Amino acid sequence: MLHRTVRINFVWMLLVAVTVAGAEEIPGPYRFACDLMEKGHWEQAIEEFRRFRFYHPENPLVPRASFAIGLCYEQGGRYPDAIETYREVAAEYPEDPAGREAHYRVGEASYRAEWFEEARIALERFVSDRPEDPWTWKARYRGAWASLNDHAFVSARDEFSSLASQDSPYTTPALRMAEGIEQIKDLPHRSPALAGLMSGLLPGSGHLYAGAAKDGLLAFLVTGALIAGSVEAWTQEVYGVAGLVSVAALTFYLGNIYGAVNSAHLANQERLDAHLRGYAASYEWWEED
């Protein structure tokens, strides 16, 4: 699935800064760093936020500047640095809004990096540590998606169903996702074991069953030709050639069975991915629509 980069509302960011700073004017260096960030100059913005923290250590905007450094790392695709920064901010400013959001974004950044198991663990920890936090709904929803992407379908379905039964910003998409997961069992399925057995009895037939007709035809022709050549060589008592051709025939025969099994797995995965892509397009980033 495609994962969007972080949407950063810089107007909101400056409004938060005004709220935190009270009547004080937002310092120029902080404004400059935000401007660089808005223009996508992530590395320069990081340096300016760091400079601001160094020269203004007592300013109430320091937690927000530290959090912004993590956002810049995340937006620039430096996920390990972003996660480390978020953890530091969450630990240093646990009760500040920036610290609480940083705690959540450890899981969000892991999800965007497609480290789904790590994302689920981090999000579950956030929900456990801050059950009353406003970010809890979003953390639960993203955690359910992490389970889904990790193919933990039962866990994902249970969490989506739980969210669907509660009054939250995610009630509607969670209900749709729970229904979508239930439909997975009704998707067309090809048995890898049957595909392998069929190709063992007749080379290429397992590929045809799995929907890979061209691969099946190739397996049938090549394996059949090698088997026929091997039989002919043994009949003509050309034992050296017969041995080599027999080894090649056996190799292609076994490869034909493996290929049929793999084709069935791929066909099942493609159907599942296509099914989930339809839901992801509408519901994966619901909170950003």
N, C-alpha and C positions, 0 to 999 in steps of 0.2 A: 504494500500500500504506500501511497505517496504521503509524505509527512511535511506539512507546511513549516516554513521558518516562523520565528516568533513575530507576532504582531505587537508592536510597541506603540502605545498611544502617548506621544510625547507631550501633548497638551495636558493629558491626565497627569503625567509625570511632573510637570511644572506646577500644576495645581496642588498636588500632594506636597511639593516643596513649599509652596506658599502657606499651606495649612500648617506644616511643621514649623516653618520659620516665623509664623505669626506675622506681625507687621513689618518685620525686617525685609529689606530688599534681597532678592536672590542674588548671591555673589556672581560676579561676571565669569570667573573660571568655571563655575558650575553650569551656567548658561552655555558657555562655549563648549563644554564637554557634551552637553545635551544636543547642541546643534551638530556637532560632529557625528554623534550617534544617529541622529535623525537622517543624516546624509549617507549613512552606511559606512563611515570611516571608523570601523570597529577598533583597530589597533590604536589609532590616534586618540579616540575617545577614552580608551582604557588608560592611556598615559595621562590624559588630562584629569580624569576622575581620581587617579592616584595622586597627581600633583595637588589637586584640591584637598584631598584627605590629609596630605602631608603638611600643607600650609594652614589648614583650618581644622585642626583635630577636634576642636570643641564645638564646631558648627553642628546644629541639629540635622543638617542634611547629609552628614557623613554616612549614616546607615544606608540612606537611599543611594548615595554615590557608590558604596561598596556593592550594593545589590545590582546597580547598573553595570558594573564591571562584569558580573556574572552573565547578565543579559547580552553584553557585547561578545563575550566568549561564545555563548550559545548561538547567537545570530551568525557568528563567523564560523560555526561548525566545530569549534574546539570544545567538545562536550566534556571530556575529562576535566579540563580547567574550569569550565562553567560549574560542574557539579562540586568540585572542591571549593570553589568560591562561595557557592550557595551554602554549603555546609558550614563554612567559616562564619558567614553572615548570620545564619540561623543560630549558631552557638554563641556568638558575641552579642547579638541583639535579639534575644528570644521573645521579648514582649513588644518590640517595635514592629510596626506594619511591614517594614522591609524584611525583618528577620522572619516573620511568620510566612510571608510570601516566598522567601528563599527556601524555607523548610519544605514547602510544597514543590518548588521548582526543581528540587533534587530529583523527584520522581518524574516530573514533566520532561526535564532535559534527558533523562535516561530513556524515556519513551520516544522522544524525537530522534535519539541516536539509534533507536530500534534495539535497545537492550531491554527486552520486554520483561524478563524475569526480575532484573534489577529494579526496573520501574515499578513493578507490582509490589515488591518488598518495600521500597522506599515510600510508596503511596500508602500502603497499609500501615506503616509505621507512623506516618503523618496523621492518619485518621485516628489511630490509637492514642497518639500523644495529644491531639487537639480535636476531640470529638465535637466541640461546640464552635470551632473556627469556621468563618464564612467560606473558607476554601475547601471544607470537608466534602461538600457535594461534588465539586469538580474533581477532587482527588479520588473519590469513589468511582465516578464515571470513567475517569482515565484509567483507573486500576482495572476496571472491568474490560476495557479495551485492551489493556496490556495482557490480561489473561486470554482474551480472544485471539490476539496476534500470536500468542505463545501456544495456541491450540489447546488450551485448558478450557474446553467448551463447557463443561459442567460448572466450573467456578464462575466463568463469565456469565452463563445463563442465570445462575443463582443471584449474582450481584445485580445484573440488569433487572431481574424480576423484583428484587428487593427495592431498587430505586424506583421502579415503575409503580410500586404500591404506596409510595410516599409522595407528599406534596413538595416537589423540589423543581428547580429549573430544568431537570433532566427527566422528568416523568414521561413525557411523550417519546423522546428518542430512546429511552431505556425500554419502554414497552415495545417499540418497533424492533429493537435489537433482540430482546428476549424471544419475540415471535420469529425473527430471522434465524436464530440459533436452533429453534425447534424444527425449522424446515430443513436443516442440514441432513437429518436422517432420511428425508424423502428424496434427496438428490440421486440421480442415476449413479450407480456404483458398478465398477468392474472388479472382479475378484482377481488379485494378483496370482493366487494359487491356481485358479482355473486357467488363467492365461498361460502360466508356465506349463501346466499339464497338457494343454492343447498343443502348444508348440513342441512339446516332447513327443507327442504322437504324430503331428504333422507340422513340420517347420513352417513358420510364418502365420499359422492359423491363430496363435495367441495374440500376435500383433493386430491381426484383423479384428479379433474380438475386442481388443482395447481401443480400436479406432485409428491405429497407425497402419493404414493399408499399404502405403508405399514401402515402409520398413518390412512389412510382412511379405510383400512380393519379392523384395530383395533377399530376405532371409530364405525364402523358399527356393529361389533360383540358385543362389550361391551354394547353400547347403546341399541341395539336390544334385547340383553339378559335381560337387566334390565327392559326395557319396557314390555317384555313378562312376566317376573317374577312379575312385578307390577300388570298386568292385571290378572294373575292367582291368586295372593294373594287376590285381591278384589273379584274375582269370588268365591273363597273359603271362603270369609268373615273372613279372618284372618287380621283384620284391623290394628293391631299393626305392623305386618310385612309389610303389604301393604303400610302403611304410610312411613315406613323407606325406602323401596325399591323404592317407588315413588319419594321420595326426591333425592335418589341416581340417579335414572333414569333422573330426570330433570337436576340435576347437570351435568351429563355426556352429556346430550343432548345440553345444553347451551355451555359446554366446547368444544363439537364437532364443534359448529358453530364458536366459537372464534378461535379454532385451524385451521379451514379452512381459515378464513380471514387472520390469521397470516402466514399460509403456502403460500398464494398468495403473501403477502408482501415480504416474504423471497425469494420466487422464483424470483420475479422482481428484488430484491436487488442483488441476486447472479448473474443474467444475466448482470446487470449494472456493477457490480464489475469486472466480467470476461472481459467485453468489455473494461473497462478502464485500467485494468491491462496490456492488450496487448499494449496499447499506453504508459503506464507508463514505461514499460520495455525499450522502445526505446527512449522516449522523456523527461521523467520527469527530468533527470539529464543531459540534453544535454550538458551543459557547461563544464561538467567534463569528457566527453568522448574524 
